């Protein structure tokens, strides 16, 4: 008999979350629909698991129904699934405990959910969708014209697919008639070649839900609770999918952080959390305790003060100042030298933990930093990938195609076969004098080792989906956390979702962060520096939305650090033009301090 039997679910939850009134408010609430603002390090996952356990214990998720938990990648979904599987049985009373808790919660990403639906009901659209969608080669709309197997598609049809892609990236939801036209092109021209587009996977699902009310009703009843992680990154077609899955009685828990919405340029819906709150008549709750920095008062204040500036659109004041550790140099070479010296001093002090140097984008300064690392015989991993880089796209596409060819018909995915696959991919690129390709081969090897060592308990189907999803969605960069390198150079966007003990942010200056386009439209773009920094524009002269987007990028970069973040800037940019510190150094509650002191 479990000792947990002597405790009620409320007692167990209070023991775990005691002292955090906001978490308890979410977990024990009678509200059917909630939107939870949950920044990194604020206990989001623990709150989510306890909420699911509470609803199970109270009979709000009756057998044989399930919880549907959606996120943006299979990798993230697996982490959540593991937390649920590990913690849910401890919370649910034994007599209410399902035989296998993990089977009571469907945890996947949007495309994974749609593939499972198409596997059951795709035939309603076309006989071509009777096959397993996981055996199809998935590509982006932008790759249709470049694919040799699809050369026969007319320019007009290709342009139509691209026009839909542009709409989605502009957060404009296509009409039903436009979705049907898109799907028809895919059915006629693309599916017969054993290829499918990422967009079509969701569009075919939407068409089924639009046309077949019995299917829609089944899913709404089968999933009485829908949980969405990283909701701030939801695009318009994912949001439309959710609207179709949410019925009148559906309980909803949406978790996200609007300050981490940095994917607006690829279609994340602006103000999606407020939009959903109004559409769903949901209660909004903000978690307010930062556990990541609870023993780090400086980083705790920095996190809090950046968020306060975002909440109040830069109109905040009277904040206790947080110190921003800053390196100021005469030029970019000197800037890199100062950062390298600091990294060396951390090493000499016995700090053996991993370090990231994060840039807004590739440029002259990232090249200079690499040269300084090389000159100092300091090994590093190169992770300066952009999603639109040809080499980055081609590598993922090739891995996807070869993976399907090797494993698509197999019932097992073993250690030897995965190692063989990784080695074969490296051999295909053997001798490639390309830094990005060599780094991608390293990432693939690290990713495969992770699957072998940490995911050995997964079913063959789950392993297949994890690996295929990584290739389909070009997510190998997320494997940077598995790389055995002490120093990693990456972009801020590529580092989202990852963490290091120490983070350095070069180019913390005008035209860098905020970025070029925001600075171009700023009234202070040529203003004289104040204390070596660009002055903040007045609220009246500021493009608030653009500045908040840039502040989000800064915040995401800062919160990649577990212990300390450092920024650096130089008086001369790569072109020789004068430089100055970012206007964000003038944010209320931020005090620039010399990191060399």
C-alpha positions as CSV (number, residue, x, y, z in Angstrom):
1,X,0.0,0.0,0.0
2,X,1.4,3.4,-1.0
3,X,2.1,5.8,1.8
4,X,0.6,8.5,-0.4
5,X,-2.8,7.0,0.4
6,X,-2.8,8.9,3.7
7,X,-2.6,12.3,2.0
8,X,-5.3,14.0,0.0
9,X,-4.4,15.5,-3.4
10,X,-4.6,19.0,-1.9
11,X,-2.1,18.1,0.8
12,X,0.3,16.6,-1.7
13,X,0.1,19.7,-3.9
14,X,0.4,22.1,-1.0
15,X,3.6,20.2,0.0
16,X,5.1,20.7,-3.4
17,X,3.9,24.2,-4.1
18,X,3.5,25.6,-0.6
19,X,4.3,29.2,-0.4
20,X,3.6,29.9,-4.1
21,X,0.1,31.3,-4.1
22,X,0.0,31.9,-7.8
23,X,0.9,28.3,-8.7
24,X,-1.7,27.0,-6.2
25,X,-4.3,29.4,-7.7
26,X,-3.7,27.8,-11.1
27,X,-3.6,24.2,-9.8
28,X,-6.7,24.3,-7.5
29,X,-8.8,26.7,-9.5
30,X,-12.4,25.9,-10.4
31,X,-12.0,27.9,-13.6
32,X,-12.5,25.8,-16.7
33,X,-10.2,27.9,-18.8
34,X,-7.0,29.6,-17.8
35,X,-4.1,31.5,-19.5
36,X,-1.0,31.3,-17.4
37,X,1.8,33.8,-18.0
38,X,4.8,31.7,-17.1
39,X,8.3,33.0,-17.7
40,X,11.4,30.8,-17.8
41,X,12.3,29.5,-14.4
42,X,8.9,30.2,-12.8
43,X,7.8,26.6,-12.3
44,X,5.6,26.3,-15.3
45,X,6.0,22.5,-15.9
46,X,5.5,21.6,-12.2
47,X,2.4,23.7,-12.2
48,X,1.1,22.0,-15.4
49,X,1.7,18.5,-14.0
50,X,0.0,19.3,-10.7
51,X,-3.0,20.8,-12.5
52,X,-3.5,17.7,-14.6
53,X,-3.1,15.5,-11.4
54,X,-5.7,17.6,-9.6
55,X,-8.2,17.4,-12.4
56,X,-7.7,13.6,-12.6
57,X,-8.2,13.2,-8.9
58,X,-11.4,15.2,-9.0
59,X,-12.9,13.2,-11.8
60,X,-12.7,16.0,-14.3
61,X,-10.9,13.7,-16.8
62,X,-13.0,10.5,-16.7
63,X,-11.8,7.2,-18.3
64,X,-11.3,6.5,-21.1
65,X,-10.7,10.1,-22.1
66,X,-7.4,11.8,-22.3
67,X,-5.5,15.0,-21.8
68,X,-4.1,16.6,-25.0
69,X,-0.8,18.5,-24.4
70,X,0.7,20.3,-27.4
71,X,4.0,22.0,-27.9
72,X,6.1,23.0,-30.9
73,X,8.6,20.2,-31.1
74,X,8.7,16.5,-30.4
75,X,11.8,17.1,-28.3
76,X,10.0,19.5,-26.0
77,X,6.9,17.2,-26.0
78,X,9.0,14.3,-24.8
79,X,10.5,16.3,-22.0
80,X,7.0,17.2,-20.8
81,X,5.8,13.6,-21.3
82,X,8.6,12.4,-19.1
83,X,7.8,14.9,-16.3
84,X,4.2,13.9,-16.4
85,X,5.0,10.1,-16.4
86,X,7.5,10.6,-13.5
87,X,5.4,12.9,-11.3
88,X,1.7,12.2,-12.0
89,X,1.6,8.7,-10.4
90,X,3.0,10.2,-7.2
91,X,0.2,12.8,-7.0
92,X,-2.8,10.7,-8.0
93,X,-4.3,8.5,-5.3
94,X,-3.7,4.8,-6.0
95,X,-7.4,4.0,-6.5
96,X,-7.7,6.7,-9.1
97,X,-4.3,6.0,-10.7
98,X,-4.5,4.9,-14.4
99,X,-2.6,1.7,-15.2
100,X,-0.2,3.7,-17.3
101,X,-0.4,7.4,-16.7
102,X,1.7,8.3,-19.8
103,X,-1.1,6.6,-21.9
104,X,-3.7,8.9,-20.4
105,X,-1.9,12.0,-21.6
106,X,-1.3,12.6,-25.4
107,X,1.8,14.7,-25.5
108,X,3.0,15.8,-29.0
109,X,3.5,18.7,-31.3
110,X,1.0,20.2,-33.7
111,X,2.2,18.3,-36.7
112,X,2.4,15.1,-34.7
113,X,-1.2,15.5,-33.6
114,X,-2.3,16.2,-37.2
115,X,-0.4,13.2,-38.5
116,X,-2.1,10.9,-36.0
117,X,-5.5,12.3,-37.1
118,X,-4.7,11.9,-40.8
119,X,-3.6,8.3,-40.2
120,X,-7.1,7.6,-39.0
121,X,-9.2,9.9,-41.2
122,X,-7.1,11.0,-44.1
123,X,-9.0,8.7,-46.4
124,X,-12.0,11.0,-46.0
125,X,-10.1,13.6,-48.1
126,X,-8.4,11.3,-50.6
127,X,-7.2,7.7,-51.1
128,X,-3.7,9.1,-51.3
129,X,-4.0,9.9,-47.6
130,X,-4.6,6.3,-46.6
131,X,-0.8,5.8,-46.3
132,X,1.2,6.6,-43.1
133,X,2.0,10.3,-43.4
134,X,5.2,9.6,-41.5
135,X,6.6,7.8,-44.5
136,X,6.2,10.9,-46.7
137,X,9.0,13.3,-47.3
138,X,7.9,16.7,-45.7
139,X,9.1,20.0,-47.2
140,X,8.4,23.7,-46.7
141,X,6.5,25.6,-49.3
142,X,9.6,27.5,-50.3
143,X,11.3,24.1,-51.3
144,X,8.6,23.0,-53.7
145,X,10.1,24.9,-56.7
146,X,13.6,23.6,-55.9
147,X,12.7,20.0,-55.5
148,X,13.7,17.9,-58.6
149,X,10.8,15.6,-58.2
150,X,8.3,18.5,-58.5
151,X,9.7,20.3,-61.5
152,X,6.5,19.7,-63.5
153,X,4.3,21.9,-61.3
154,X,3.2,25.1,-63.1
155,X,4.5,28.4,-62.0
156,X,1.0,29.6,-61.1
157,X,0.5,26.7,-58.7
158,X,3.9,27.1,-57.1
159,X,3.1,30.8,-56.7
160,X,-0.2,30.0,-55.1
161,X,1.5,27.8,-52.5
162,X,4.0,30.5,-51.8
163,X,1.2,33.1,-51.4
164,X,-0.4,31.0,-48.7
165,X,3.0,30.6,-47.0
166,X,3.3,34.4,-47.0
167,X,-0.1,34.9,-45.5
168,X,0.7,32.5,-42.7
169,X,4.0,34.3,-42.0
170,X,2.0,37.6,-41.8
171,X,-0.4,36.0,-39.3
172,X,-3.3,36.1,-41.8
173,X,-5.5,33.0,-41.6
174,X,-6.5,31.7,-45.1
175,X,-10.2,31.2,-45.9
176,X,-11.7,27.7,-46.2
177,X,-11.8,28.0,-50.0
178,X,-8.1,29.0,-50.0
179,X,-7.2,26.0,-47.8
180,X,-9.2,23.6,-50.1
181,X,-7.5,25.0,-53.2
182,X,-4.1,24.6,-51.6
183,X,-4.9,21.0,-50.6
184,X,-6.1,20.2,-54.1
185,X,-2.7,21.3,-55.6
186,X,-0.9,19.1,-53.0
187,X,-3.2,16.1,-53.8
188,X,-2.7,16.5,-57.6
189,X,0.9,17.5,-57.9
190,X,2.9,16.7,-54.7
191,X,1.4,13.7,-52.8
192,X,1.7,11.3,-55.8
193,X,5.5,11.9,-55.5
194,X,5.4,10.7,-51.9
195,X,6.0,14.2,-50.7
196,X,3.9,16.5,-48.5
197,X,4.3,20.1,-47.3
198,X,4.4,21.1,-43.7
199,X,1.4,23.4,-44.2
200,X,-0.6,20.6,-45.9
201,X,-0.3,18.4,-42.8
202,X,-2.3,21.0,-40.8
203,X,-4.5,22.1,-43.8
204,X,-5.7,18.5,-44.5
205,X,-6.5,18.1,-40.8
206,X,-8.5,21.4,-40.8
207,X,-10.4,20.4,-43.9
208,X,-11.5,17.2,-42.2
209,X,-12.5,19.1,-39.1
210,X,-14.4,21.6,-41.2
211,X,-16.3,19.0,-43.3
212,X,-16.8,16.1,-40.9
213,X,-18.6,17.3,-37.8
214,X,-18.6,13.8,-36.3
215,X,-14.8,13.7,-36.4
216,X,-14.6,17.2,-34.9
217,X,-17.1,16.3,-32.2
218,X,-15.2,13.0,-31.3
219,X,-11.9,14.9,-30.7
220,X,-13.6,17.6,-28.7
221,X,-15.2,14.9,-26.4
222,X,-12.1,12.6,-26.3
223,X,-9.9,15.4,-25.0
224,X,-11.8,17.2,-22.1
225,X,-8.5,19.0,-21.2
226,X,-6.2,20.7,-23.7
227,X,-2.8,22.0,-22.5
228,X,-0.6,24.2,-24.7
229,X,3.0,25.0,-23.9
230,X,4.9,28.0,-25.3
231,X,1.6,29.4,-26.4
232,X,3.1,32.8,-27.3
233,X,4.7,31.3,-30.4
234,X,1.4,30.0,-31.9
235,X,0.8,30.9,-35.5
236,X,-2.5,31.5,-37.2
237,X,-3.1,27.9,-38.5
238,X,-2.2,26.3,-35.2
239,X,-4.5,28.7,-33.4
240,X,-7.3,27.8,-35.9
241,X,-6.6,24.1,-35.2
242,X,-7.0,24.7,-31.5
243,X,-10.3,26.6,-32.0
244,X,-11.6,23.5,-33.8
245,X,-10.5,21.2,-31.1
246,X,-12.0,23.2,-28.2
247,X,-15.6,22.4,-27.7
248,X,-18.2,24.0,-25.4
249,X,-17.1,21.8,-22.4
250,X,-13.4,21.7,-23.1
251,X,-11.1,22.7,-20.2
252,X,-8.1,24.7,-21.4
253,X,-4.7,25.5,-19.9
254,X,-2.5,27.8,-22.0
255,X,1.0,28.5,-20.8
256,X,3.4,31.0,-22.3
257,X,5.3,34.2,-21.9
258,X,4.5,37.1,-24.2
259,X,8.0,38.5,-23.6
260,X,9.5,35.5,-25.2
261,X,7.6,35.9,-28.4
262,X,10.5,36.4,-30.8
263,X,9.2,34.5,-33.9
264,X,6.8,37.2,-35.1
265,X,8.8,37.3,-38.4
266,X,7.7,33.7,-39.2
267,X,4.0,34.1,-38.2
268,X,3.6,34.0,-34.4
269,X,0.3,35.8,-33.9
270,X,0.7,39.2,-32.2
271,X,-0.9,39.5,-28.8
272,X,-2.1,35.9,-29.0
273,X,-2.5,35.5,-25.3
274,X,-4.8,38.5,-25.0
275,X,-6.6,37.3,-28.1
276,X,-7.2,33.8,-26.7
277,X,-8.2,35.3,-23.3
278,X,-11.1,37.2,-24.9
279,X,-12.0,34.4,-27.4
280,X,-12.1,31.7,-24.7
281,X,-13.4,33.9,-21.8
282,X,-10.4,32.6,-19.9
283,X,-9.0,33.8,-16.6
284,X,-5.4,35.1,-16.8
285,X,-3.0,34.3,-14.0
286,X,0.7,35.4,-13.8
287,X,3.2,33.3,-12.0
288,X,5.4,35.6,-10.0
289,X,8.2,33.6,-8.3
290,X,11.5,33.1,-10.2
291,X,13.0,29.9,-9.0
292,X,15.9,29.9,-11.4
293,X,17.4,33.1,-9.9
294,X,16.1,32.7,-6.3
295,X,19.7,32.6,-5.0
296,X,21.0,35.1,-7.5
297,X,19.7,38.6,-6.5
298,X,21.4,40.5,-9.3
299,X,20.0,38.3,-12.0
300,X,16.6,38.2,-10.2
301,X,16.4,42.0,-10.3
302,X,17.6,42.1,-13.9
303,X,14.9,39.7,-15.0
304,X,12.2,41.6,-12.9
305,X,13.2,45.0,-14.3
306,X,13.2,44.0,-17.9
307,X,9.8,42.5,-17.5
308,X,8.5,45.7,-15.7
309,X,9.7,47.8,-18.6
310,X,7.8,45.5,-21.0
311,X,4.6,45.4,-18.9
312,X,4.4,49.2,-18.7
313,X,5.7,50.0,-22.2
314,X,8.9,51.6,-20.8
315,X,6.9,54.0,-18.5
316,X,8.1,52.4,-15.3
317,X,10.2,54.0,-12.6
318,X,11.3,53.6,-9.0
319,X,12.8,50.2,-9.6
320,X,15.6,48.9,-7.5
321,X,18.5,49.0,-9.9
322,X,20.0,45.8,-11.4
323,X,23.6,45.8,-12.4
324,X,24.3,45.0,-16.1
325,X,27.8,43.7,-16.3
326,X,29.3,45.4,-19.4
327,X,32.5,45.4,-21.4
328,X,33.2,48.6,-23.3
329,X,36.0,48.6,-25.9
330,X,37.6,50.9,-28.5
331,X,36.9,48.5,-31.4
332,X,35.5,45.1,-32.0
333,X,38.9,43.3,-31.8
334,X,39.4,44.8,-28.3
335,X,35.9,43.9,-27.4
336,X,36.5,40.3,-28.2
337,X,39.8,40.3,-26.3
338,X,38.1,41.6,-23.2
339,X,35.4,38.9,-23.4
340,X,38.0,36.2,-23.9
341,X,40.0,37.4,-20.9
342,X,36.9,37.1,-18.8
343,X,36.2,33.6,-20.0
344,X,39.8,32.7,-19.1
345,X,39.4,34.2,-15.7
346,X,36.2,32.2,-15.1
347,X,38.1,29.1,-16.0
348,X,41.1,30.0,-13.7
349,X,38.6,30.5,-10.9
350,X,37.5,26.9,-11.3
351,X,34.3,27.5,-13.3
352,X,34.1,24.5,-15.6
353,X,30.5,25.1,-16.7
354,X,29.4,25.8,-20.2
355,X,29.5,29.3,-21.7
356,X,27.6,30.7,-24.7
357,X,28.5,33.7,-26.8
358,X,25.2,34.8,-28.4
359,X,25.0,37.2,-31.4
360,X,21.9,38.8,-32.9
361,X,23.1,37.6,-36.3
362,X,26.2,36.6,-38.2
363,X,28.5,39.5,-39.0
364,X,32.0,41.0,-38.8
365,X,32.1,40.8,-35.0
366,X,31.2,37.1,-34.8
367,X,34.1,36.4,-37.2
368,X,36.4,38.5,-35.0
369,X,35.3,36.6,-31.9
370,X,36.0,33.3,-33.6
371,X,39.5,34.5,-34.6
372,X,40.3,35.5,-31.0
373,X,39.1,32.1,-29.7
374,X,41.3,30.4,-32.2
375,X,44.3,32.6,-31.4
376,X,43.9,31.6,-27.8
377,X,43.6,27.9,-28.5
378,X,40.1,27.8,-27.0
379,X,37.9,25.2,-28.7
380,X,34.3,26.2,-29.4
381,X,31.3,24.9,-31.2
382,X,30.0,27.0,-34.2
383,X,26.2,27.3,-34.1
384,X,25.5,30.4,-36.1
385,X,22.7,28.8,-38.1
386,X,19.8,30.6,-39.7
387,X,16.7,28.7,-40.6
388,X,16.9,30.0,-44.2
389,X,20.6,29.1,-44.7
390,X,20.8,26.8,-47.8
391,X,23.3,24.4,-46.1
392,X,21.1,24.2,-43.0
393,X,18.0,23.4,-45.1
394,X,19.7,21.0,-47.4
395,X,21.4,19.0,-44.5
396,X,18.0,18.5,-42.8
397,X,16.3,17.6,-46.0
398,X,18.9,15.0,-46.9
399,X,18.9,13.5,-43.4
400,X,15.1,13.3,-43.5
401,X,15.1,11.6,-46.8
402,X,17.8,9.0,-45.8
403,X,16.1,8.4,-42.5
404,X,12.8,7.6,-44.0
405,X,14.5,5.3,-46.5
406,X,16.4,3.4,-43.8
407,X,13.9,3.3,-41.0
408,X,10.5,3.9,-42.5
409,X,9.5,0.3,-42.9
410,X,11.3,-1.1,-39.8
411,X,9.7,-2.0,-36.5
412,X,12.8,-1.3,-34.5
413,X,15.4,1.5,-34.2
414,X,18.4,0.1,-32.5
415,X,21.7,1.5,-31.2
416,X,23.8,0.1,-34.0
417,X,21.5,1.2,-36.8
418,X,21.3,4.7,-35.5
419,X,25.1,5.0,-35.1
420,X,25.4,3.6,-38.7
421,X,23.0,6.2,-39.9
422,X,24.9,9.0,-38.3
423,X,28.2,7.7,-39.6
424,X,26.8,7.4,-43.1
425,X,25.6,11.0,-43.0
426,X,29.0,12.2,-42.0
427,X,30.7,10.1,-44.7
428,X,28.4,11.8,-47.3
429,X,29.8,15.2,-46.2
430,X,33.3,13.9,-45.6
431,X,35.9,16.4,-46.7
432,X,33.4,19.3,-46.9
433,X,35.3,22.5,-46.3
434,X,32.2,24.1,-44.8
435,X,32.1,25.2,-41.2
436,X,28.3,25.0,-41.0
437,X,28.1,21.5,-42.5
438,X,30.8,20.2,-40.2
439,X,28.9,21.6,-37.2
440,X,25.7,20.1,-38.4
441,X,27.4,16.7,-38.6
442,X,28.5,17.2,-35.0
443,X,25.0,18.1,-33.9
444,X,23.6,15.0,-35.6
445,X,26.1,12.8,-33.8
446,X,25.3,14.4,-30.5
447,X,21.6,14.1,-31.1
448,X,21.9,10.4,-32.0
449,X,23.9,9.8,-28.8
450,X,21.2,11.5,-26.8
451,X,18.5,9.3,-28.4
452,X,20.5,6.2,-27.7
453,X,21.5,7.0,-24.1
454,X,18.6,8.9,-22.7
455,X,15.6,7.8,-24.8
456,X,16.4,4.0,-25.0
457,X,13.1,3.3,-23.2
458,X,11.0,4.9,-26.0
459,X,9.0,2.8,-28.3
460,X,10.3,2.5,-31.9
461,X,7.4,4.7,-33.0
462,X,8.2,7.4,-30.5
463,X,11.9,7.3,-31.5
464,X,11.0,7.5,-35.1
465,X,8.7,10.5,-34.6
466,X,11.3,12.3,-32.5
467,X,14.0,11.9,-35.1
468,X,11.8,12.6,-38.1
469,X,10.3,15.6,-36.5
470,X,13.8,17.0,-35.7
471,X,14.7,16.7,-39.4
472,X,11.4,17.9,-40.8
473,X,11.3,21.0,-38.7
474,X,15.0,21.7,-39.0
475,X,15.6,21.5,-35.2
476,X,19.1,20.0,-35.0
477,X,20.2,23.3,-33.5
478,X,18.3,22.3,-30.3
479,X,20.9,19.6,-29.9
480,X,23.5,22.2,-29.0
481,X,22.7,21.4,-25.4
482,X,24.1,18.0,-25.9
483,X,27.4,19.1,-27.6
484,X,30.5,18.3,-25.6
485,X,32.1,21.8,-25.9
486,X,32.8,24.3,-23.2
487,X,32.1,27.3,-25.4
488,X,29.3,27.7,-27.9
489,X,28.8,30.5,-30.4
490,X,25.2,30.9,-31.6
491,X,22.5,33.3,-32.5
492,X,20.0,34.4,-29.9
493,X,17.1,32.9,-31.9
494,X,19.0,29.6,-32.3
495,X,19.5,29.5,-28.5
496,X,15.9,29.9,-27.5
497,X,14.9,27.1,-25.2
498,X,18.5,26.3,-24.2
499,X,20.6,27.4,-21.2
500,X,24.2,27.9,-20.1
501,X,25.8,28.9,-16.9
502,X,27.3,32.1,-18.4
503,X,26.1,34.0,-21.4
504,X,28.0,36.8,-23.2
505,X,26.1,39.2,-25.6
506,X,28.4,41.1,-28.0
507,X,27.1,43.9,-30.1
508,X,25.0,45.4,-27.3
509,X,24.9,48.7,-29.1
510,X,22.9,50.9,-31.4
511,X,22.1,49.1,-34.7
512,X,22.8,45.8,-33.0
513,X,20.2,45.5,-30.2
514,X,17.7,47.0,-31.0
515,X,18.4,45.9,-34.5
516,X,19.0,47.8,-37.8
517,X,15.4,48.2,-38.9
518,X,14.1,49.4,-35.5
519,X,17.0,51.9,-35.2
520,X,16.5,53.1,-38.8
521,X,13.0,54.3,-37.9
522,X,14.1,55.8,-34.5
523,X,14.4,59.6,-34.1
524,X,17.6,59.0,-32.1
525,X,19.4,57.0,-34.7
526,X,22.1,59.7,-35.1
527,X,21.9,61.2,-31.7
528,X,25.0,61.9,-29.6
529,X,25.7,59.2,-27.0
530,X,24.9,59.8,-23.4
531,X,27.4,58.0,-21.1
532,X,28.6,56.1,-24.2
533,X,25.0,55.0,-24.9
534,X,22.3,55.9,-27.3
535,X,19.5,57.7,-25.5
536,X,16.1,56.1,-25.2
537,X,13.6,57.8,-27.5
538,X,10.7,59.5,-25.8
539,X,7.5,57.4,-25.4
540,X,5.7,59.7,-27.8
541,X,8.4,59.3,-30.5
542,X,8.8,55.5,-30.0
543,X,7.4,52.7,-32.1
544,X,6.3,50.9,-29.0
545,X,5.5,47.5,-30.7
546,X,8.9,47.4,-32.5
547,X,10.8,48.3,-29.3
548,X,8.9,45.7,-27.3
549,X,9.8,43.1,-29.9
550,X,13.4,44.0,-29.6
551,X,13.2,44.0,-25.8
552,X,11.9,40.4,-26.1
553,X,15.0,39.4,-28.0
554,X,17.1,41.0,-25.3
555,X,15.1,39.2,-22.6
556,X,15.4,35.8,-24.2
557,X,19.2,36.3,-24.5
558,X,19.5,37.3,-20.8
559,X,17.4,34.4,-19.6
560,X,19.6,31.8,-21.4
561,X,22.0,32.4,-18.5
562,X,21.7,30.4,-15.3
563,X,24.4,32.3,-13.3
564,X,25.4,35.5,-15.1
565,X,25.0,37.4,-18.3
566,X,27.5,39.9,-19.6
567,X,27.1,42.4,-22.5
568,X,29.8,44.0,-24.6
569,X,30.0,46.8,-27.1
570,X,32.6,48.9,-28.9
571,X,33.2,52.5,-29.9
572,X,33.8,51.5,-33.5
573,X,31.7,49.0,-35.4
574,X,33.1,46.8,-38.1
575,X,32.7,49.4,-40.8
576,X,34.7,51.9,-38.8
577,X,31.6,53.9,-38.0
578,X,31.2,55.1,-34.5
579,X,29.3,52.9,-32.1
580,X,27.7,53.3,-28.7
581,X,25.9,51.2,-26.1
582,X,22.3,50.2,-26.8
583,X,19.5,52.4,-25.6
584,X,18.4,49.4,-23.5
585,X,21.3,50.3,-21.1
586,X,19.1,53.3,-20.2
587,X,16.1,51.2,-19.2
588,X,14.6,52.1,-15.9
589,X,16.1,49.9,-13.2
590,X,19.2,49.0,-15.1
591,X,22.6,50.3,-14.1
592,X,25.6,49.6,-16.5
593,X,28.7,48.5,-14.5
594,X,32.2,47.8,-15.7
595,X,32.6,44.0,-16.0
596,X,36.4,44.4,-15.7
597,X,36.4,45.9,-12.2
